[in-house]
Amino acid sequence: MNRSLKCVAGLLASASFATLAHAGEVAGHVNDATGTRALQSATVRIVELNREVETDRAGSYVFGDVPAGTYTLEARYVGAEVTTQSVTVPATGRIDGSFDLPAIGGGDILVTGQTANLTSALSRQKAADGVESVLTRDAVGQFPDQNVAESLRRLPGLNILNDQGEGRYVSVRGLDPDLNGTSVNGVRLPAPESESRSVALDVISSDTIESIEVKKSFTPDMDGDFIGASVEIHTTSAFDSKKNRYNISAEGSWNDYSNKLTPKGSFDFTQKIGDDFGVAGSVSYYKRKFETDNVEMADWTENDQGAVYGETLEYRDYDVERTRINAALSFDWRVSDTTKAYVRGNWSQFDDHEYRRRTTFDFSDFGDLATADGSTVGFDTADLDDGDKLTVERDHKDRFERQRIRSVSIGSDTDTGVWKFNWQASYAKSTEKETFSLDPMRFTGEFENDSGVAVNVDNSGRYFPTYSASRGGSVLNDASNYVFDRLELTTLSDSQDEEWAAKADLARTFAGDNGDFTVQAGAKARWRTKSYDFNMSRFNDYDGDLTLADVPGKQTYRLLDMGPVASKRGPADFYLADRDGFEIDPENSLLDSSTTDYQVKEDITAAYLLGRWDSATLRVIGGVRMEHTRNRMEGNLVAVSENDDGDTVIDVSPVTYKRSYTNWLPSLTLRYSPQQNLVARFAGYKTVVRPKLGQLAPRYSINEDGEAEFGNPELKPYQAWNFDAGFEYYFAKNGAFTVGGFYKSVKDYTYSAFSTEEGVFNGVEYTELRMPMNGDKAEIAGVEVSYSQVFSMLPSPFDGLLTQLNYTYTYARGTALDDDGVARRFNLPNASKNTFNVVLGYEKGPISLRAAGTFRDKYLDELGDAPETDRIVNRHFQLDLSAKYKLTENIRLFADWVNVNNAKFYAYQNFAGAQRLLQYEEYGSTVKFGARMSF
């Protein structure tokens, strides 16, 4: 061990209770039958004293204050034989009570393979204080998932919201992802995106994790900033395994739309350095190229002729390249028999390079001139009045965006069996940055009444309309008829979100005749700063001739022929070759660059006190947490007006707000287990979710027409009273049936409000206003049901079958005021009423097969000004397949088929008696294949 490492270790040891010792202690480790893997959440009981503890992630446990005498120790683990041993506890000192647990019916319990991973997850779920779902490291490897978000959708009550066909945000019990909290190694993660609190989990690779715990109920020692769940991600520790381990994975990924083969690889290890020090780490790389075909419509209208149409129709062709690089490194030191110290770091980078070719039809000038023939709407320019036109835009986006999430923590955990003390200091930072993005370069064609162009739009398709030129097709598709109109160049889009934190917890356990009573207290401080800096240069003219024909490209669109498009690199190369030829629009450049900038500081000071009773049958945890929040918010008031000479005047004035408030969060959790295979739970608690920092920012913009869009620094946090009750039955072998209900009463949720009432803000008049507001009250209720079973009781070869099923029903309703001030009931955004997951697996000998289906119901995506303008995302079902073959003891081959059924994205609004398209996307399937080697 080098000198610097010894210094760090010494600091950790000095902050611990390493020298504390108590007479009459029983301690040990619980491992699988081979002694290779530590078994977390195994239950160890002193039968005669009815005292019970669970093992930590290193498989360790300790009982303190045990009277001298001879006792029976009992160890239990889902899927394992109940194992006992007799120990004699001396008057002073410690006795060892370690176990190596065999599987029921004999054999080893190794945390690899489908069956063993189910065992591990159920054991942690059973031992948990409250309502919790768990994914272990190797369980994640059983699914064809591309990131952490996609892995989580396999758990009860969880689903994901997709971006370009990939899982991005996690929805728990059908609720908005912003109602979750996310941690890595105990460090709350800030969000890379400028407008959100929720962390986009597609940034984090599933290859770098040890386990994911989704805690759906609250105890006072947890951060109280969630209503859906606290998602806690753990990376690998050197003490997770009793032996050194090295794993290498290499694979190829092929998307049938892009027809491109891309690489993925990972390496992870655990290495002991002596008996008491270890290093664990991982690194992964994944590049994926894929394509998306998209159709969008907006501004639906119905004219006097009975024609129903969207005034804007867009066809979008996306070509996307995404690269994920993840790394994790941890150092673990067993300072003494009672204290462990650690340093853990995690780094994730997500690069998203997107090319988009778009053809947009603007039919807004037609009005009553649009004609209907069944499902087909006709737009004939010969019918237009002078000065009116059919506008067709063909633009090109070339955007490169980089997100990074990094965290580091240092701390120690001490458990003497009587005293527990832990502390942690941490730093986390998330960023999202663009420095040169054409977003977009636009070419416009205007076709008036003498152009000879007529377009028909056929709305008879299930998902999207098609268009055709009934006259003047050669004119419509002539690239030289599309003249440069605008370039919006993002020179900087910089979102920064960082947080420093420190916490400490101290607990004292008092041994009783029939269990243990623990008093625990702790404190935590968090210092967070989130900022967004946006700079755009808008160019509205070019000194010369520039048409779409100067940057010709080839579309990769499958839905129809969208006409001429630009090449991927053509617009950017043209701009870079002749920057001075583009004429900047200084007023709109200033406007675009000023309205979104902000900085918000959020400092949270928390403290808690709890009492805990533990026996073999009953666990009670009650207490209260206090969280005090202080905000300082900075933004701009941007007002656009005209002076006496008719010139546009843009006034940018800095605005600052401060505020503070305190929340008290009581909770009570009961866990009752009258026999080994039965667990009943109840939890009642209060939690708080603070508004999005982007909504809090004092950003105010008022255009020359008096249309205003405001932030709201006076937004109150969501406050929720939550109640959970459930029953769990664990089968003799690997399997469980669980059912639970939940109810949440949420006060002060936020929604986007719209008003046409005139007003004045800081001396500037406006005619209409849109801003986030607090609602009154929302109610959320639902039921979760889960069933898992390994059918080892069946005759061969059917004894390799297994299944995992879960279903969640969620009722989530709130109230908002419409434009007329009338209260309106609506489903909360992103709340799916029904979600379910189905996994069918087979594992026997060297073969492992799995089919996984996931379904979520439709949900409200955006609340409109009226029910007919609400944006609704349609239901979604996706099927994925996996196959693995154990070639040797150390080599496994695998193949995955993702999105077998080419599941599509469809958003709509209910207008004029039918579903009207807002957005449609399809992505195709992805096939992955490769090998994993362990040694």
N, C-alpha and C positions, 0 to 999 in steps of 0.2 A: 504494500500500500504506500503510495508516494506521500510526500510531506503535506501537499495541499489537501489531499483527501483526508489525511489524519486530522488536519485542522478543522475541516467541516464536520467530521465525525465527533471531534471533541466538543464543538459548539452544540451539536445536537444532544450529546450526552449530558452536558451541563444543564440543559433546559428540561431534563427528564427527571423522573423519580426512580432512577436506576438503582439507587442504594436502598430503597424501601424494601423491607422483607417482613413477613408475618409468619408466625408459627402455625403449624397445622395446615399445610397447603397440599392440594392435589392438582397436578398439572400434567399435560401431555399433548400428543398429536394424534390426529385421526387421518389415516391414509387408506388408499385402496389396498386390495389384497397383495399387490406386488410391492407395496411400499414406495411406489413411484410418484403418485400424484396425491397432493394434499386434498382432503375433502372439506370444502367450505360448507358451513351450515349443518354439519352433523350435530346431533343432539346428544350430550353426555349428561347422565343423571346419577347422583348419589342416592340410591334407592331408599336407604334407611332414613335419610334426612329430607327426602323429597325436594332436593335442590337440583336445578337444571341450568345448563348453559349451552350456547351454540359455539362451534368452532369458528375462528376468523378465516380470512382468505389463505393463510398459511397452514390451516388445519389445526391451529393451536387453541388450547383452552386452559383455564385455571380456576380452581375453587380456593378461596381464602377463608380463614377462621374456621377450619374444620376441627372439631374436638378429636382428641386422640382416640383411636379405636379401629376396629376392622369393619370395612364397608364393602358393599357391592357397587361396582361401577357398571353402568349400562350405556352402550352406544347405539344410536339408531340413525339410519340414513335411508331415504326412499330407494327401494330396490335392493337393499342389503339385508343380510341376516342380522337380527338383533343379537349383539355380542355383549357378553358380561365378563367381568373379572373381579377378583377379590383383591383389595388393597388394605394394608395396615398403615394407618396414619400415625406418625410419631408425635410426641408432645411438642416438638419443635422441628422445623425444617420442612422439606418438600419431598413428596413421594411421586414417582412417575406412574402415570396411568395412560399409556399410549395404546392405540388400537390399529390393527390392520383389518379392514372389514371385507369379507367375501360377499359376493352377490348371492341372492336367494337361489338355492339349488346348487351352489358352488360356483367357482369361477372368480374372475377378477372384476373390479369396478374401475375401469379406465375411462377417463373423461374424453373419449373419442368415439365416433360413430353415433348413429341416430339414437339408439337405445340409451347409451350412457349419458348422452347430452340431455335427453329428456329427464333422466334420473337427477342429474345435477341441477337443472332448472327447477324441478318440483321440490327438491330438498331446500333450496334457498327460498322458494315461495312459501313453503310450509313453516320454516323457521322465522320468517319475517315478523316484525312487530305489527305492521298494518297491512293494507291491501297492496300487493306488489306482484309484478311479473318480471321474469328474468330471462335473458338470453346469454348463454355462455359462449366463449370464444369458438369452440369447435362446433357448436350448434349453428353459429353463423356460417361456418364453412360448408354446412350441408345444403345451403340454399344458393341459387344463382344470383345473388344480390351484388349490386355494384357500389353500394355505399351504406352507411349506417342507417339512413332513413329507410331504405328498402329492407334492411334486416329487421327493423322494428315492426313492420307491418304484419309480421307473423304472430305477434302477441295478442292476447285477448283485449278487445276494446281499442286497438290501435289501427290506424290507417294512415295513408300518406297522401299529400297533395303533390302532383307531378309538375315538372317543368320540362318541356320538350320530351315528354315520355319517360323521364327519369324521376325517381322519388326525390323530393327535396325537403318538404316540411312534414312534421309528424303531427297528426291529429289524434288526440286521446279522448275516447268516449264521444267521438263526433264533434269535438270542440275546436275552436280556432287555435292554430299553433302558437299564437301569441300568448295563450293562457298556460303555456308550459314553461318550466325552467330547465336549463341544460347545464350539466357540469361534466368536466373531465378530471378524474382523480381528485374530486372534492372541490374543484375550482369552477365557479360559475362563469360560463363563457359569455362574453359580449357578442353582439351581432355584427357581421360585416356590412350588411346592407343599411343604407342611410335611413330608411323609413320604418325599420322593424326592430322589435326586441327579440323575436324568435330567431333561433340559429338555424340556418340552412344546413342540414346535416348531410347533404350531398358533398360537402367539402371534406368530410372525414371518411377515410377509407375503412371498410369493415375488416381489413387485414391487420390493423394495429391494435385491436381491442382484446381484452381478456374477458370482459362481461359487460352487459348493459342491464341496469336495474331501473325499472319504471315504477316509481313509488307514487301510488295514486291517493294515498292518505298522508296526513301530516302529523308529526310529533314536534314538540317545541325545540328540539336540538337541530331541526332542519331549517333552511331558508324558507320563509313563508310566502315566496313570490310565485305561486302557481295555483291554478284552479283545476286544470286538466291533470297534470302529473309533473313530477320532478324526474327528468331523464338523467340518470347518473351513469356515465361511461367510465370504465376502468381499463387502463392499459396493463400490460403484463408486469408482474413483480418477479424478482428472482426466487422468492420463497413460495411461489405458486406450485412449483414442481420440486420434488425431492432430488431429482437428478438433473444434470445439465441437458439442455435441449436445443437443437438447431433445426430449423425448418426452412425450406426453399420452395417457392411456388413459381411456375412459369406457365403462361397461357397466351393464347391468341383469341381475339374477339372479332367477329365478323357480323356486320349489319347488312341485311338483304336489300335495304334501300340504297345505301352508299356503295355497296359492293366493295368495301375496303376491309382489309385485315389489319388489326392494330394490336399492340403488345400490352401485356400486363405481367408484372413480376413482383414478388415480395420475399423478404428474408426476415426472420425473427429468431431470437435466441434467449436463453437464460444461462448464465454462467456463474457458478459459485467460486469465490476466491477465499478458500478456507471454509470453516464451518459457519462463520457468522457474517460474512459479507458476500454480496452478490450483485451482479449487473444483469439487467434485462433490456432488450431493445428490439426495435423493428423498423423496417423501411419498406415502402411499397411505391410502385409507379404504375400508372394506368393511363393509357391514351385511347380515346374512343372517337371514331369518326362516324357520324350518322347524319341522316337527312330527315326533314320534316316537311310535309305538305300541309298547308294551312289555307283556310278560307274564313274571312270575317266580314260581317255586315253590321251597320250601325244606322241610327236615326230612322227607325221604321215609321212609316206613315201610311195612311189610307186616304186616297183622294176622292173627290165627288163622283168619279167614274167607277168606283169600286175596286180600283187597283191597289193592292197592298204590296209595298216594296220597301227595301232599305235604300235610303238616299245615297249611302256609301257602300260599295262592294269591293272587297280586296281579295286578291289571290297572292299568297305569299309562299315563296320557295326558299327554305332554309337549308344551308349546308353548315354543319357545326362540327368543331373539333374541340374536345374537352380533355384536359390533362390533369390528373390528380397525383400529387406527390405527398406522401405522409411519412413522418418519422416520429418515433417515441424512444425515450431512453430513461431508465430509472436505476438508481443506486439504492440498495437496501442493506441496512446494517443492524444485526441483532446485538444491541449494546449490552444486554444482559438477559437473564431469563425472563425479565418482566418488561423490557423496553425494546422497541424496534424504532429505528429512525430511517428516513428516506429523503431522497431528492428525486423529483419526477418532472420530466419535460415532454411536451407534445407539440409538434409542428405540422401544419397542414396547409397545402397550397392547391388552389383550384383555378386553372386557366380555362377561360371560355372564349373561343374565337368563333364568332358568328358572322356568316355572310347571309344576307337576305335580299332577294330580288322580289319586288312587289309591283303588281299592277292594280291600280285603284280607279274605279269608275265613280264619278260624282254626278248623280242624277238630280241634284237639288233644284236645278232650274226648270225641271219639267212640270212639277206640281200636277195639276189636273190634265196635263197633256199626255201623261203616261197612260197607256191603255192596257186593259186586261183581257186575255183570251184563255179562260181556264186558269191553269197555274202559271201561264207565261205572261210576263209584263213586257210591253213594247215601248221603246224609247226612240222615236224617229226625229232626227234633228230638223227635218223639213217642216215639222209642226212648231218649231220654236219661234218665239218672238225675236225681233231684232235685238241684238245685245246679249241674249241668253245663249247658252252653249252647253254641250256635253263636254265635261272636262275629264281627261284620262291622264293619270300620273303614273309614270314608271320610274321608281326610285330604287336605290341600292344602298344597303347598310353594310359597313365593314367595321365591326366592333370587336375590340379585344379587351377583356376584363379579367383582372386577377384578384382573387380573394385569398386572404391568408388568415389563419387562426393559430395562435401560439399561446402556450401556457407553461408555467413553471411553478412548482411548489416545493417547499421544504418543511419538514415537520417531524414529529415523533409521536408514538403511541405507547403508553405505559399501562399495564394491567397487572396488579399484584394479587388480584382476587378480592381485595378489600378496597383499595384505591385504584381509580382510573384517572389518567390525565393525558390529554392530547392537545397538541397545538399545531398550527399550520400558518405559514405566510405564503402568499401567492401573488403572481402577476399574470394577467392575461390581456391579450390585444388581438383585435380583429380588424381587418382592413378590406376595403374593396376599392380598386383603383383602375381608372382608364386615363391614358395620356394622349391618345391619338385615335379617335374613332369618327368615321364618317357616318353620321346618324340622322338623316341620310343625305346622299346627293340625289336631287330630284330633277326629272325631266318631265315637261308637261306638254300635252297636246290639247288644243281647244278646237272643238268641232262645232261650228255654227250652222245656221239653217241652209247654207249653200254648200256644205261639205259633202253631202250625199251619203252620210253615215247614218245607219239605223242599227240598233242593238236590241236583241231580245234576251231576256233573263228568264230561264226556266226554273221555277221553284218546286218542281215535282219530286226532286230527289229527297231521300230520307234525311240526309244530313246537310247538304249544301247545294246551292244553285249553280247552274252552268250558264254560260253566256255564248251567244253566237252573233256574228254580224250578218244580218239579213240583207244589208246593202252597204257598199263601201268598205269591204273588208281589207282591200289592198291599201286604202288610205289609213285605216285604223291601225294596221300592222306595219306601216312604213316607219322604221326607226328614225329617219331624218325628219319626220313630222313632230318629233318630241324634242323640244328645245330646253336647254338648261334653265332651271327656274330657281333653285335654291340649293345651297350646301350648308348643312349644320355640322360644324366640326367641333367635337368635344375635345378641347385641349387639356382639360383636367376634370375628372370626377373622382373626388377623393373623400371616401368615408372612413373615419377613424373612430374606433371604440375601444377604450382600454380601461382596465380596472385593477387596482391594487386592493388586497384584502389581507386581514389577519384575524385569526380566531383562536380561542382556547376553551377547553371544557374540563371540568373537574367533577368527579363522582366518588361518593363514599357508599360502600355496601355494608349493610348490617345483616348478619346471618341470623335467621329465626328458626323456630322449631319445624316449620313446614314450608320454608321458602326464604327468599332474600328480599330485603327492602333497600332500595338505592335512592339517595338524594343526589341530584346532578344539577349543576349550574354552568353557564357559559356566556361568553360575549363574542361579538364579531363586529368588525368595522370594514366597510367597503367604500372605496373612493373611485368613482367612475366619471369619465369624461367622454362624451360622444360629440363628434363634429362632422360637418359636411361642407366641402368647398367645391363649387361647380363653376367652371369657366367654359363658355361656348363662344365661338366666332361664327356669326351667321353671314353668309355671302349670298346676295340676291341677284348678282349680275356677273357676267364674264365679258371681258374686253376682247371680243372676237366671236367667232362662230363655234358653238359647242352644242352638239346634239347627241342623242343616244347612239347614233350611227358611228360616233367617234370612239366609243368604248364598247364595242359589240361583244356579247357573251352568249353562252349556251345554257338554257334552263335545264334543270333536273327535276321537273315537275311532272307528276304522274296523273293528276286529276283531270287535266285538260291542257290545251295549248294556250298559255297565258300571253303569247305574243313576244315581241322582242324584249330582251333583257340586257343588262350590262354584264361584263365579265367580272370575275371575283376581284381582281386586283386593278382593273382598268381605271375606275374613277379615282382611287387613291394615287395611282401612278401619274395620272393626268394632272391632278392637283399639285403633287410634289414637283413635277417638271415645270410648272408655270404658276407658282403661288401668286405672283404679282398681278397676274391676269384676272384674278377673282376680286370683285369689289365688295368690301365689307359693308355691312349694315350696322353702324355704330350704336344706334338707339336700341334695336332689338338684341344686339349682342350684349349690351349692358343689362337689358331687362332679363334676358335668359340667364345671365351669370349672377344676378343678384337676388332673385326671388327665393331660391332654395337654400342659400347658405345659412348655417346656424351652428351654435355650440350649446350643449346642455351639460351641466355638471350635476351629478347626483351622488350625494354622500348618504350612506345608510349606516346607522349605529344600532346594533341589536344586542339584547340580553335576554336570557331565559332562566327559568327555574322549573324543574320537574321532579316528580316522585315516581318511583317504579317498583312494583311488586312482582316478583317472579317465583312461581312454583312449577311443579311438573304439570299442573292442570290449568293454572290461571296466571295471566300476565295483565297487569293494569298499568298504564302510563298516563299520567295527568299532569298538566302544568300550563304555563303561559309564556308567550314570547312577546317582547316589545320591540318594534322596529320604528325608529325615528328617521325620517327622510328630509333632506335639505336639497333644494334645487336652485341653481342659478342658470337662467336661460337667456341666450342672446340670439338675435335675428335682425331682420331688416323690414322696414315698411317701405314698399316700392309703389309709388303712385305715378300713373301715366296721365298726362293732361296736354292741352294745347295752349300756347301763349296767344297773345293778341295778334301775332303775325301768322298764326296758323301752324307754327312749328311744334313738333312733338317735344314735350319736356318730361324727362324721367327723373324723379326725385327719389333718392335712396337715403333713408334715415335709419341709423342703428337704434335698436330697441332692446332693453334689458329688463328682465323680471326676476324676482326672488320670492321663494316661499318655502315653508316647512310644515310638516304635519307628523303625527304619531299614530301608529296603529297597535292595538293590543290584540294578540292572537291566542286565545285559549284553546285547549284541545284535551280530549279524553279518548284513549284507545284501550279496548278490551280484546284479549285473545284467550279463548277458553277451549281447552282440549281435554274432554272427559276421558278419552281413550286415544291410543297412539295414532289411529287412522282417521280421527275426526278433529276438525278445527272450526270453531265459530269465531267470527270477528265482528266488532262494532267500533266505529270511529265517528266522533263528532268534533269539528274543528272549524276555525275561522282562518282564511287566508286572504292575501291581498295581491293584486296584480297592478302594477303601476302603468299609466298610459304609455303608448309608444312615444319614444323621445322625439321622433319626427313630428308627431301631432302636438306635443308640448311646445315645440320651438315657436317663438314669437315671430313667425314669418307672415307678412301681410302684403298682398299684391292687389292693386286696383287698376284695371285697364281704362282706356279712354272712353269705353262705353259704360263705365261705372260698375262692371262686374268684378266682384271681390272674392278672393279666396284667402282665408285666415287660418293660422294655427291657433291653438287655444292653450295658453300657459296656465289657465285656471282649471283645466281638466282634473277631476278627482280620480283616484285609483279605483279599479274594480275592488269591491269588498264582498266576500262570499262566505256564507255559512254552509258547511258541507257535512253530509251524513252518509256513512257507508255501513252496510251490514252484509255479511256473507257467511256461507257455509262451504266447507271443503271436506271431501271424502277421498282418502288416499287408499288405493287398492293394495292388496298384500304384495303384489309385484309392482312393476313399473306402470303407473297410471294414476289418474285422479279425475274426479268430477267436482267442479266448483260452480257455485251460483252466488251472485251478489247483486244487491241493489244500491243505487246511489241517488242522492237528492242534493241539489245545490240551489241556494237562493242568492242571486247576484245583484248587488246594488251598484249603481253608477257605472254600468257598462258604457262603452262609447259607440257612437255611430256617426255617419256623415250627415249633417243637417243642411237643408237648403231653404232659403227664404228669399222672396221677392219684395220684401218690405225695404223701403229706402232707409238709409241711416247715414251717420257720420262717424268716422274713426280718426282720431288725432287730427281733426280739422279737414279730413278728406271725405267727400261725399261718395256714396255708392248706391246703386240701384238694386242689386241683388247680391246675395251672400251665400257662400258655402264654407262650412267649417265643422270640425269634429265637436260633438256635444256629448254630455252625459245623459244616458237614458235613466228611466226611473228604476225599474226592477225587472229582472229576468229570472225565470225558473228553468232548471235543468234537472231532469230525472231520467232514470234508465235502469236497465238490467243487463248484467254480463253473465254468460253461461259458457263454461269451458269443459271439454272432455278430452282426455289423453289416455291412450292405452297401447301397451305392447302386448300383442296376442301370442305370448310365448306358451300359453296353455294349449294351443292348437297343435294338431299333429304335423309332423314335417311333410312338406316344406313350408306350410302355411304359418309356422311358428315365427317366421321372420317378418310378419306383417305388423305394422303399427299405424296409428292414426292420431291426429291432433285436430280438434274442431273447436271453434269458439265463435260466439255470436254476441253482438251488443245492440241493444235498442236504446236510443237516446231521444228524449223529448226536450227541446230547447227553444223557448219562446221568450220574446221581449216585446216592449212597447216603445214606439217612437211617435213624434208628432209630424204629420205631413205638412205640406206647404200652406194648408189652410188652418193649421193649428189643431187638427183633429187627431186624436190618438189612434194609432194603428198597431195591431198585433202582427208580429212577423217571426219567422224562424231565425235564430241567431246565425250570423255568417259562419260558413264553413262547418256547420253542424249537420252531419249525415244522420238520418233517422235509423238506418239499419246498416250494420257492417258485419261481415263474417269472414273467417279464414278456414280453409280446409287443407289439410296435409295428409296425403296417403303415402306411406313409405314401405319399403321392403329392404331388409338387411339380413343377409345370411351368407356365411362364408366370405368370399372376397367381394361379393356383389352388394352394392347399396344403390337403391333407386328411390326417387322421391318426386311426387307431383304436388304442386302447391298452387292453390287458387285463392284469390283475394277479391272481395267485393265490398264496395261502399255505395251507399244510396246517393241520390241527388242531394245537392245542398245549395243554399243561397250563397253566392259569391260576393255580390255587391247589392246593397239596398238602394233601390231607385227612388225617384220622387213619388211614385205610385206603384201599386202591385204590377201593372202591365209593363213597367220599365225595370223591374227587378232582374238582375242577372243570375241565372241558375245554371249550375254545372250538372250535367246529366250523370246518371249512375255509371259505375265503372266495374268491370270484371276482367281480371288478368290471370292467365294460366302460365306457370313456369314449370319446367321439367329439369331434373338433375339425374345424372348417372355417374357412379364411381366404381372403380375396380381396383382391388388391392393386388398389385402385381407382385410385390414382395412385402416383407415385413415393414420396409421403410419407404416404399414407393407406391403411390396411388395415382391412377389415371382418372380423369374426370371429363365430362362433357355437360354443358348446361344449355338450355334453350329458353331464352327469356322472351316473354310476350308472345307465346305460341299463337294466340288467337288474334294478333294484331289489334289489341284493344285501342280504342280511339278516344279522343277528347272532344266533348261536344257541350257547348254552352249556348243558352237560348234565353229568350224572354217570351212570356205569354202575351201576345198582342193580337188583337182582332180575331180572337177565337182559335188561335193555333200557336204552336211553338215556332218561334221565329229565330233563325240562326243568328248568333252573335260571334261564335268562334268554333271552328272545327279543325282538328289536327289528326294526322295519322303518321306512324313512325316506322312500321315494319317490325320484324323480329331481329333478335341478336343471338348468335350462337357463339358459345365460348368452349374452349377445349384446352387441356393442358395436363400438367403433372405436378404433384406435391411430393416432396421428399423430406423425410424426417430422420435425424440421426443424432 
